Amino acid sequence: MISKELLAVARGDLRAELVFRGGRVFDAFNGVFVETDLAVHQGRIAGMGDYEGETVVDCQGKYLIPGFIDAHVHLESSMMTPDQFSGLLLSRGTTAVVADPHELANVYGMHAVDYLLGAAERIPLDLFVMLPSCVPATEMETAGAVLEAEDLEPRMGADRVLGLGEMMNFPGVIQGDDRVLAKLEMADRYRKPLDGHMDTTDRNSFNAYAAAGIEANHECTTPEAARLNLENGLRLMIREGTATKNLEALLPVVNEFNLSQCMFCTDDRHPDHIRHEGHIDYMVRRSISLGIRPEWAIRMASLNAAQFFGLKDRGALQPGKLADMLVVSDLERLEIDQVYKSGVLMAEHGEYTGTVPESIPLPEGMKVGLNARPITREDLVLDTDRPVLPVIGIIPNEVVTRHEEVAGAAVNMEDFRKIVVVERHHASGNVGVGLIRGFDFRNGAIGSTIAHDSHNIVLAGDNDEDILTAFEELNRIRGGLVVVSGGKVLAELPLPIGGLLSDRPYEEVEEALEKLRLAVESLGDRGRFDPFMTLAFMALPVIPELKITDRGMFDVMAFRHLDQ
């Protein structure tokens, strides 16, 4: 409903609740800064010009820009519940996120979607949801749930549901799989966006992907793939997460013609990196340092995502839009002095000043713990009598891997680590065992129940004793992250909510993460990449080239399991 009172303030007939005096207001539509006052009333922008206000904020010499929007994020990678996640992001200038809960959904199904939708009504951060399209991501692994088009459709009309989340099963799209197409057609009936997930320079594959109606993609890692993405009419979501850092590689693709088609996202980002390095604000700051005009970077962080997702009430500081805004003292270094959400001060100088909502109650269907069959040394045996064994080759700071090989007789734990995936949803007894190269740590093992996207238990180590100890400890704490050496637990972070989220305050999560980092470092890790975030993606069989599931080593390019 249109507010007559807001119109009266806009006309100048009524004093505004809040006036920002003398700042340089970003005009996102013309890409310029305008020196003017900005009036806010009832949580919305009333207008720019000469206004009187009940409260006046002196912004002389400062810049006013829209709050940032993360175009694609998995809240689960923060390892925090929505109430804790909200304050952390608002402290960094992100006022809205588009979340795909397919991590929790792969464990809990629609209970996870309903949990996030319920949480969205109780937190100050604006949280929107894309329904998870790939639960499971493929039929090549064992997840905790299966969601078909008919399971998703009852939620597609919900106010905070913006569309269909990343379609990771790109072979299913390209080959016209009936179950995949049913989901795409369902979202299309509601005229809502279809999000993509594909990294290729194969033109015909992109042609088929676009012809199926996919409208955006955050998975491009090279300029060639990004240009092909844009050429086919897909929006380009430029990603900078914890394990995947594509910003610097893709920024050269952006120009004055395709700028409106590009936006920023974090996808998967750990909380300590958000706290100390930044969120979308880091992407804006880094883009400016790499030579992108501040006006371009700000637009990619705000208006472009708002327009793509049909969020007409945000993304710019124009009359009638929400007063989601940042007061910035240094534009080049993006020093954020204050963050306002709907006209309410939420953060100052990087510290959250709003209230933390009470913890959101878990649905009954989300109170289930791990359900894995115990494993023994016999489950971890590799057949080194084989002439050749496949090896996952880690590429630092990427989720893609190399498909390498080693002669069975040449296997040694100096050069390789054993990687193990244990199914943990149905106690099936499935155990996948393989080799991985690239981890630096020695005389120990790391383990996690964050293993995209089915989130089975994933372990890596150079000896079976520590791998088994890590497995047992993860079961004891109901999921999480753990570092083991000499049969002893050096550090851990319990994640009892689905093995993905902590039930503790952010500060305790950050402290535990620091202890985990130091523990891995004590085993020789050189800090070239985040070992836990990297480990989490080694079980994702939709990203090239070689991965591992609870059913064994998986060749993504051939889309089949390899004989061990």
C-alpha positions as CSV (number, residue, x, y, z in Angstrom):
1,M,0.0,0.0,0.0
2,I,1.3,3.5,-0.9
3,S,1.9,5.7,2.1
4,K,0.3,9.1,1.9
5,E,2.5,10.2,4.7
6,L,5.6,9.2,2.7
7,L,4.3,11.2,-0.2
8,A,3.8,14.2,2.1
9,V,7.4,14.0,3.2
10,A,8.5,13.6,-0.5
11,R,6.6,16.8,-1.4
12,G,8.2,18.7,1.5
13,D,4.9,19.2,3.3
14,L,5.9,17.1,6.3
15,R,9.2,16.8,8.3
16,A,11.1,13.5,7.6
17,E,12.0,11.2,10.4
18,L,15.6,11.2,9.2
19,V,17.7,13.4,7.0
20,F,21.2,12.7,5.8
21,R,22.7,16.1,5.3
22,G,25.3,17.1,2.7
23,G,26.4,13.7,1.5
24,R,27.2,12.5,-2.0
25,V,24.3,10.2,-2.9
26,F,24.9,7.4,-5.4
27,D,22.5,7.6,-8.4
28,A,22.7,3.9,-9.5
29,F,20.7,4.5,-12.7
30,N,23.0,7.2,-14.1
31,G,26.2,6.0,-12.4
32,V,27.0,9.3,-10.7
33,F,27.2,10.8,-7.2
34,V,24.9,13.7,-6.5
35,E,25.7,16.2,-3.7
36,T,22.4,16.5,-1.9
37,D,20.4,15.8,1.2
38,L,18.5,12.5,1.5
39,A,15.3,12.1,3.4
40,V,14.1,8.9,5.0
41,H,10.6,8.2,6.4
42,Q,8.9,5.1,7.5
43,G,11.9,3.0,6.6
44,R,11.9,4.2,3.0
45,I,13.6,6.9,0.8
46,A,11.4,9.9,0.6
47,G,13.5,11.9,-1.8
48,M,16.7,13.9,-2.5
49,G,16.9,17.6,-2.1
50,D,16.3,20.2,0.6
51,Y,14.5,18.5,3.5
52,E,14.0,19.0,7.2
53,G,14.2,16.1,9.6
54,E,13.4,15.1,13.1
55,T,16.9,13.7,13.2
56,V,19.8,14.9,11.0
57,V,22.9,12.9,10.2
58,D,25.9,15.0,9.1
59,C,27.3,13.4,6.0
60,Q,29.6,16.2,4.8
61,G,32.4,14.7,2.7
62,K,30.9,11.2,2.9
63,Y,29.2,8.9,0.3
64,L,25.8,7.3,0.6
65,I,25.4,4.1,-1.3
66,P,22.8,1.2,-1.4
67,G,23.1,-1.7,0.9
68,F,24.8,-4.7,-0.8
69,I,23.0,-7.8,-2.0
70,D,24.6,-11.2,-2.2
71,A,23.1,-12.8,-5.4
72,H,23.9,-16.4,-4.4
73,V,24.9,-17.7,-1.0
74,H,24.7,-20.9,1.0
75,L,24.1,-19.7,4.6
76,E,25.3,-23.2,5.7
77,S,28.9,-22.4,4.7
78,S,28.9,-19.7,7.5
79,M,28.3,-22.6,9.9
80,M,26.0,-20.2,11.8
81,T,22.2,-20.2,12.4
82,P,20.3,-17.4,10.6
83,D,20.2,-15.2,13.7
84,Q,24.0,-15.2,14.0
85,F,24.5,-14.9,10.3
86,S,22.3,-11.8,10.1
87,G,24.3,-9.6,12.4
88,L,27.6,-10.6,10.9
89,L,26.5,-9.7,7.3
90,L,24.9,-6.5,8.4
91,S,28.1,-5.4,10.1
92,R,29.8,-5.7,6.6
93,G,27.2,-3.7,4.7
94,T,25.2,-6.6,3.2
95,T,21.5,-5.9,3.8
96,A,19.9,-8.7,1.7
97,V,20.9,-12.2,0.5
98,V,19.5,-14.7,-2.0
99,A,20.1,-18.0,-0.2
100,D,19.9,-21.5,-1.7
101,P,19.4,-24.0,1.2
102,H,20.3,-27.0,-0.8
103,E,23.0,-28.0,1.8
104,L,20.5,-28.4,4.6
105,A,17.9,-29.7,2.2
106,N,20.2,-32.5,1.2
107,V,20.1,-33.6,4.8
108,Y,16.6,-32.7,5.9
109,G,14.6,-32.1,2.7
110,M,11.7,-29.6,2.8
111,H,12.1,-29.2,6.6
112,A,15.3,-27.2,5.8
113,V,13.4,-24.9,3.4
114,D,10.7,-24.2,5.9
115,Y,13.3,-23.6,8.6
116,L,14.9,-20.8,6.5
117,L,11.6,-19.3,5.4
118,G,10.6,-19.1,9.1
119,A,13.9,-17.6,10.1
120,A,13.6,-15.0,7.4
121,E,10.6,-13.5,9.2
122,R,12.5,-13.1,12.4
123,I,15.9,-11.6,11.5
124,P,16.8,-8.0,10.4
125,L,18.8,-9.2,7.4
126,D,16.5,-9.6,4.4
127,L,16.8,-13.3,3.5
128,F,15.3,-14.6,0.3
129,V,15.2,-18.2,-0.8
130,M,15.8,-20.0,-4.1
131,L,14.3,-23.5,-3.9
132,P,16.9,-26.2,-4.1
133,S,16.8,-27.9,-7.5
134,C,19.3,-30.7,-6.9
135,V,18.5,-32.8,-3.9
136,P,20.5,-34.9,-4.4
137,A,22.9,-33.1,-6.8
138,T,23.1,-36.3,-8.8
139,E,22.1,-39.9,-8.6
140,M,25.8,-40.8,-8.2
141,E,25.8,-40.3,-4.4
142,T,23.6,-40.9,-1.4
143,A,21.9,-37.9,0.1
144,G,19.5,-37.6,3.1
145,A,16.5,-36.6,1.0
146,V,15.1,-36.5,-2.5
147,L,13.1,-33.4,-3.7
148,E,11.1,-33.6,-7.0
149,A,9.2,-30.9,-8.7
150,E,6.0,-31.8,-6.9
151,D,7.8,-31.4,-3.5
152,L,9.0,-27.9,-4.4
153,E,5.9,-26.5,-6.1
154,P,3.9,-25.9,-2.9
155,R,6.6,-23.4,-1.8
156,M,7.2,-21.7,-5.2
157,G,4.5,-19.1,-4.6
158,A,5.8,-18.0,-1.2
159,D,6.6,-14.3,-0.8
160,R,10.3,-14.9,0.0
161,V,10.9,-17.6,-2.6
162,L,12.4,-15.9,-5.6
163,G,12.9,-18.9,-8.0
164,L,14.6,-22.2,-8.6
165,G,18.1,-22.5,-7.1
166,E,21.3,-23.5,-9.0
167,M,20.7,-26.3,-11.4
168,M,23.9,-28.2,-10.7
169,N,22.9,-31.2,-12.8
170,F,23.9,-29.6,-16.0
171,P,24.2,-32.9,-17.9
172,G,20.6,-33.5,-17.0
173,V,19.6,-30.1,-18.4
174,I,21.6,-30.6,-21.6
175,Q,20.4,-34.1,-22.2
176,G,16.8,-33.2,-21.4
177,D,16.3,-35.4,-18.4
178,D,12.6,-35.6,-17.6
179,R,12.9,-35.0,-13.9
180,V,15.2,-32.1,-14.3
181,L,13.0,-30.5,-17.0
182,A,10.0,-30.9,-14.7
183,K,11.6,-28.6,-12.2
184,L,12.6,-26.0,-14.8
185,E,9.1,-26.0,-16.3
186,M,7.5,-25.7,-12.8
187,A,9.6,-22.6,-12.0
188,D,8.8,-21.2,-15.4
189,R,5.1,-21.5,-14.8
190,Y,5.5,-19.2,-11.8
191,R,7.6,-16.8,-14.0
192,K,10.5,-16.9,-11.5
193,P,14.2,-16.9,-12.3
194,L,16.1,-20.2,-12.9
195,D,19.6,-20.2,-11.5
196,G,22.4,-22.1,-13.2
197,H,25.7,-23.8,-12.3
198,M,28.0,-24.7,-15.2
199,D,31.7,-23.9,-16.1
200,T,32.5,-24.8,-19.7
201,T,33.7,-23.3,-22.9
202,D,31.8,-25.8,-25.0
203,R,29.5,-23.6,-27.1
204,N,26.9,-26.3,-27.8
205,S,26.6,-27.1,-24.1
206,F,26.0,-23.5,-23.3
207,N,23.5,-23.3,-26.1
208,A,21.5,-26.1,-24.7
209,Y,21.7,-24.8,-21.1
210,A,20.4,-21.4,-22.2
211,A,17.7,-22.9,-24.4
212,A,16.4,-24.7,-21.4
213,G,15.7,-21.4,-19.7
214,I,18.6,-21.1,-17.3
215,E,19.0,-17.3,-16.6
216,A,22.1,-16.9,-14.4
217,N,25.4,-18.7,-13.6
218,H,27.9,-18.2,-10.8
219,E,30.2,-21.1,-11.7
220,C,32.4,-19.5,-14.5
221,T,36.1,-19.6,-13.5
222,T,37.7,-18.3,-16.8
223,P,37.1,-15.2,-18.9
224,E,36.4,-17.5,-21.9
225,A,33.5,-19.2,-20.0
226,A,32.2,-15.9,-18.7
227,R,32.1,-14.3,-22.1
228,L,30.3,-17.4,-23.5
229,N,27.9,-17.2,-20.5
230,L,27.0,-13.5,-21.3
231,E,26.9,-14.2,-25.1
232,N,24.1,-16.7,-24.4
233,G,22.1,-14.2,-22.4
234,L,22.8,-15.6,-18.9
235,R,23.5,-13.1,-16.1
236,L,27.1,-13.5,-14.8
237,M,27.4,-13.9,-11.0
238,I,31.0,-13.2,-10.2
239,R,32.0,-15.2,-7.2
240,E,34.5,-14.7,-4.4
241,G,34.2,-17.3,-1.7
242,T,36.6,-19.0,0.7
243,A,37.6,-21.9,-1.6
244,T,36.6,-20.4,-4.9
245,K,38.1,-17.0,-5.8
246,N,37.1,-15.9,-9.3
247,L,36.8,-12.1,-9.0
248,E,40.2,-11.2,-10.3
249,A,40.0,-13.6,-13.3
250,L,36.5,-12.4,-14.4
251,L,36.6,-8.7,-13.8
252,P,38.3,-8.0,-17.2
253,V,35.2,-9.4,-18.9
254,V,33.0,-6.6,-17.5
255,N,32.4,-3.6,-19.8
256,E,30.0,-0.7,-20.2
257,F,27.7,-2.8,-22.4
258,N,27.4,-5.9,-20.2
259,L,27.7,-4.2,-16.8
260,S,24.0,-4.5,-16.1
261,Q,24.2,-8.3,-16.6
262,C,26.9,-8.8,-13.9
263,M,26.5,-9.1,-10.2
264,F,28.5,-10.3,-7.1
265,C,28.0,-13.3,-5.0
266,T,30.0,-15.2,-2.3
267,D,28.5,-18.7,-2.8
268,D,30.4,-20.3,0.1
269,R,32.3,-18.2,2.6
270,H,33.6,-19.1,6.1
271,P,32.6,-16.7,9.0
272,D,36.2,-15.8,9.9
273,H,36.8,-14.6,6.4
274,I,33.6,-12.6,6.5
275,R,34.5,-11.0,9.8
276,H,38.2,-10.2,9.1
277,E,38.3,-9.8,5.3
278,G,34.7,-9.0,4.3
279,H,31.7,-10.1,2.4
280,I,30.3,-8.3,-0.7
281,D,32.1,-5.2,0.7
282,Y,35.4,-7.1,0.1
283,M,34.4,-7.7,-3.5
284,V,33.7,-4.0,-4.1
285,R,36.9,-3.0,-2.4
286,R,39.0,-5.5,-4.3
287,S,37.3,-4.6,-7.6
288,I,38.1,-0.9,-7.1
289,S,41.7,-1.8,-6.3
290,L,41.9,-3.8,-9.6
291,G,40.8,-0.8,-11.6
292,I,37.0,-1.1,-11.8
293,R,35.3,2.3,-11.4
294,P,33.6,2.5,-7.9
295,E,30.3,3.3,-9.6
296,W,30.4,0.0,-11.5
297,A,31.4,-2.0,-8.5
298,I,28.7,-0.6,-6.4
299,R,26.1,-1.3,-9.0
300,M,27.2,-4.9,-9.4
301,A,26.9,-5.2,-5.6
302,S,23.3,-3.8,-5.4
303,L,21.0,-2.7,-8.2
304,N,21.9,-5.5,-10.7
305,A,20.9,-8.3,-8.4
306,A,17.8,-6.4,-7.3
307,Q,16.6,-6.0,-10.9
308,F,17.4,-9.6,-11.8
309,F,15.4,-11.1,-8.9
310,G,12.5,-8.6,-9.2
311,L,13.3,-6.9,-5.9
312,K,11.8,-3.6,-6.9
313,D,12.0,-2.0,-3.5
314,R,15.8,-2.0,-3.1
315,G,19.1,-1.8,-4.9
316,A,19.2,2.0,-5.3
317,L,18.6,5.2,-3.2
318,Q,15.6,6.4,-5.1
319,P,12.2,7.6,-3.7
320,G,10.0,4.8,-2.5
321,K,12.8,2.2,-2.1
322,L,13.8,0.8,1.3
323,A,16.4,2.9,3.1
324,D,19.0,0.1,3.0
325,M,22.1,2.2,2.8
326,L,25.7,2.6,3.8
327,V,27.5,5.8,4.8
328,V,31.1,5.6,3.4
329,S,33.9,7.9,4.4
330,D,36.5,6.7,1.9
331,L,35.2,5.4,-1.4
332,E,38.4,4.0,-2.8
333,R,39.0,1.9,0.3
334,L,35.3,1.5,0.9
335,E,35.5,2.4,4.6
336,I,31.9,1.9,5.9
337,D,31.1,4.1,8.8
338,Q,27.4,3.2,9.3
339,V,25.0,0.6,7.9
340,Y,21.2,1.4,7.9
341,K,18.5,-1.2,7.3
342,S,15.1,0.3,6.5
343,G,16.4,3.5,8.0
344,V,17.5,1.9,11.3
345,L,21.2,2.0,12.3
346,M,22.5,-1.5,12.4
347,A,26.3,-1.2,12.4
348,E,29.0,1.3,13.0
349,H,32.7,0.9,11.8
350,G,32.3,-2.9,11.3
351,E,30.5,-3.6,14.6
352,Y,26.9,-4.8,14.7
353,T,24.8,-2.5,16.9
354,G,21.4,-4.1,16.4
355,T,19.8,-6.7,18.5
356,V,20.4,-10.4,18.0
357,P,17.1,-12.3,17.6
358,E,16.4,-15.3,19.7
359,S,17.5,-18.6,18.2
360,I,15.0,-19.9,15.7
361,P,13.5,-23.2,17.0
362,L,14.3,-26.3,14.9
363,P,11.5,-28.2,13.3
364,E,11.2,-31.8,14.6
365,G,12.5,-33.1,11.3
366,M,15.8,-31.3,11.9
367,K,16.6,-32.8,15.3
368,V,18.1,-36.0,13.8
369,G,21.8,-36.7,14.2
370,L,24.3,-38.7,12.1
371,N,23.3,-42.2,11.0
372,A,26.5,-43.8,9.8
373,R,27.6,-47.5,10.1
374,P,30.9,-47.9,12.0
375,I,33.9,-48.4,9.8
376,T,37.1,-50.4,10.3
377,R,40.6,-50.6,8.8
378,E,39.2,-53.1,6.3
379,D,37.0,-50.4,4.9
380,L,40.0,-48.1,4.2
381,V,42.0,-50.6,2.1
382,L,43.3,-49.4,-1.3
383,D,44.1,-51.9,-3.9
384,T,47.7,-50.8,-4.6
385,D,48.2,-54.0,-6.7
386,R,46.4,-52.3,-9.5
387,P,48.6,-51.0,-12.3
388,V,47.1,-47.5,-12.1
389,L,45.1,-45.7,-9.5
390,P,43.1,-42.4,-10.1
391,V,44.2,-39.4,-8.0
392,I,42.3,-36.2,-7.3
393,G,44.6,-33.3,-7.9
394,I,43.8,-30.2,-5.8
395,I,43.9,-26.9,-7.6
396,P,44.5,-24.3,-4.8
397,N,41.5,-21.9,-4.3
398,E,39.3,-23.7,-6.8
399,V,36.6,-26.4,-6.5
400,V,37.6,-27.9,-9.8
401,T,40.2,-30.6,-9.7
402,R,42.7,-32.4,-12.0
403,H,42.2,-36.1,-12.9
404,E,45.6,-37.6,-12.2
405,E,46.9,-41.1,-12.1
406,V,49.7,-43.0,-10.2
407,A,51.1,-46.5,-10.6
408,G,49.8,-48.6,-7.7
409,A,53.3,-49.6,-6.7
410,A,54.3,-45.9,-6.5
411,V,51.7,-44.9,-3.9
412,N,53.2,-43.4,-0.7
413,M,51.7,-41.1,1.9
414,E,54.5,-38.6,1.5
415,D,53.1,-37.5,-1.9
416,F,49.4,-38.4,-1.4
417,R,46.7,-38.6,1.2
418,K,43.9,-41.1,1.5
419,I,40.4,-39.6,1.0
420,V,37.4,-41.4,2.4
421,V,33.7,-40.7,2.1
422,V,31.3,-42.5,4.5
423,E,27.5,-42.4,3.9
424,R,25.9,-41.0,7.0
425,H,22.1,-40.6,6.4
426,H,20.8,-44.2,6.1
427,A,23.6,-46.4,7.7
428,S,24.0,-48.1,4.3
429,G,27.6,-49.0,4.9
430,N,28.8,-47.3,1.7
431,V,32.4,-46.2,1.9
432,G,34.3,-44.6,-0.9
433,V,38.1,-44.7,-0.7
434,G,40.6,-43.0,-3.0
435,L,43.8,-40.9,-3.3
436,I,44.2,-37.1,-3.3
437,R,47.3,-34.9,-3.9
438,G,47.8,-31.4,-2.7
439,F,47.2,-31.4,1.1
440,D,50.3,-30.3,3.0
441,F,49.6,-31.7,6.5
442,R,51.4,-34.8,7.7
443,N,51.0,-37.3,10.5
444,G,47.3,-36.8,10.9
445,A,43.9,-36.5,9.5
446,I,41.1,-34.0,9.0
447,G,37.4,-34.8,8.9
448,S,34.2,-33.0,8.2
449,T,30.4,-33.5,7.8
450,I,30.4,-30.5,5.4
451,A,30.8,-32.4,2.1
452,H,28.9,-30.7,-0.7
453,D,26.2,-31.5,-1.6
454,S,25.1,-34.7,0.0
455,H,27.1,-34.0,3.2
456,N,28.3,-37.4,4.0
457,I,31.4,-37.8,6.2
458,V,34.6,-36.9,4.4
459,L,38.0,-37.6,5.8
460,A,41.6,-37.2,4.5
461,G,44.8,-38.3,6.1
462,D,48.1,-40.1,5.7
463,N,47.4,-43.0,8.2
464,D,44.4,-45.1,8.9
465,E,44.5,-44.8,12.7
466,D,43.9,-41.0,12.6
467,I,41.3,-41.3,9.9
468,L,39.3,-43.8,12.1
469,T,39.7,-41.5,15.1
470,A,38.4,-38.5,13.1
471,F,35.4,-40.6,12.0
472,E,34.6,-41.7,15.6
473,E,34.9,-38.1,16.9
474,L,32.6,-36.7,14.3
475,N,30.0,-39.2,15.3
476,R,30.5,-38.4,19.0
477,I,29.9,-34.6,18.4
478,R,27.0,-35.2,16.0
479,G,28.9,-33.7,13.1
480,G,31.4,-30.9,12.5
481,L,35.1,-30.3,11.7
482,V,38.0,-32.1,13.4
483,V,41.8,-32.4,13.3
484,V,43.5,-35.5,14.6
485,S,47.1,-36.6,15.1
486,G,48.6,-39.6,16.8
487,G,45.1,-40.9,17.7
488,K,44.3,-37.6,19.6
489,V,41.9,-34.9,18.8
490,L,43.8,-31.6,18.4
491,A,40.8,-29.3,17.6
492,E,37.2,-29.5,16.6
493,L,34.1,-27.5,15.9
494,P,30.8,-29.3,16.7
495,L,28.0,-28.6,14.2
496,P,25.1,-30.5,15.7
497,I,22.4,-29.0,13.3
498,G,22.7,-31.4,10.4
499,G,26.4,-31.6,10.7
500,L,26.4,-28.2,9.1
501,L,25.5,-25.4,11.6
502,S,26.6,-24.6,15.1
503,D,24.2,-23.8,17.9
504,R,26.7,-21.5,19.5
505,P,27.3,-17.7,19.2
506,Y,29.5,-16.4,16.3
507,E,32.4,-15.6,18.6
508,E,32.7,-19.2,19.7
509,V,32.5,-20.5,16.1
510,E,35.3,-18.1,15.2
511,E,37.4,-19.2,18.1
512,A,37.0,-22.9,17.2
513,L,37.9,-22.2,13.6
514,E,41.1,-20.5,14.6
515,K,42.0,-23.5,16.7
516,L,41.4,-25.8,13.8
517,R,43.6,-23.6,11.6
518,L,46.4,-23.6,14.1
519,A,46.0,-27.4,14.5
520,V,46.3,-28.1,10.8
521,E,49.2,-25.6,10.6
522,S,51.0,-27.6,13.3
523,L,50.9,-30.6,11.0
524,G,52.7,-28.8,8.3
525,D,49.9,-27.0,6.4
526,R,51.4,-24.1,4.5
527,G,48.2,-22.0,4.3
528,R,48.0,-22.1,0.5
529,F,44.2,-22.7,0.6
530,D,41.6,-23.5,3.2
531,P,41.9,-27.3,3.8
532,F,38.3,-27.7,5.2
533,M,36.6,-25.8,2.5
534,T,38.6,-27.6,-0.1
535,L,37.9,-31.0,1.5
536,A,34.1,-30.1,1.4
537,F,34.1,-29.9,-2.4
538,M,36.0,-33.1,-3.1
539,A,32.8,-35.1,-2.7
540,L,30.8,-32.9,-5.2
541,P,30.4,-35.0,-8.4
542,V,29.1,-32.2,-10.6
543,I,32.3,-30.1,-10.7
544,P,35.2,-31.4,-12.9
545,E,37.3,-33.3,-13.2
546,L,37.6,-36.1,-10.6
547,K,35.7,-36.3,-7.3
548,I,34.8,-39.0,-4.8
549,T,31.4,-40.1,-3.4
550,D,30.3,-42.7,-0.9
551,R,30.2,-45.1,-3.9
552,G,33.8,-44.5,-5.0
553,M,35.9,-42.3,-7.3
554,F,33.9,-40.4,-9.8
555,D,34.9,-39.1,-13.3
556,V,32.8,-36.0,-13.7
557,M,33.7,-35.6,-17.4
558,A,32.6,-39.1,-18.2
559,F,29.9,-38.9,-15.5
560,R,30.5,-42.3,-14.1
561,H,32.2,-44.1,-11.2
562,L,35.6,-45.6,-11.8
563,D,36.5,-49.2,-10.8
564,Q,38.8,-49.2,-7.8
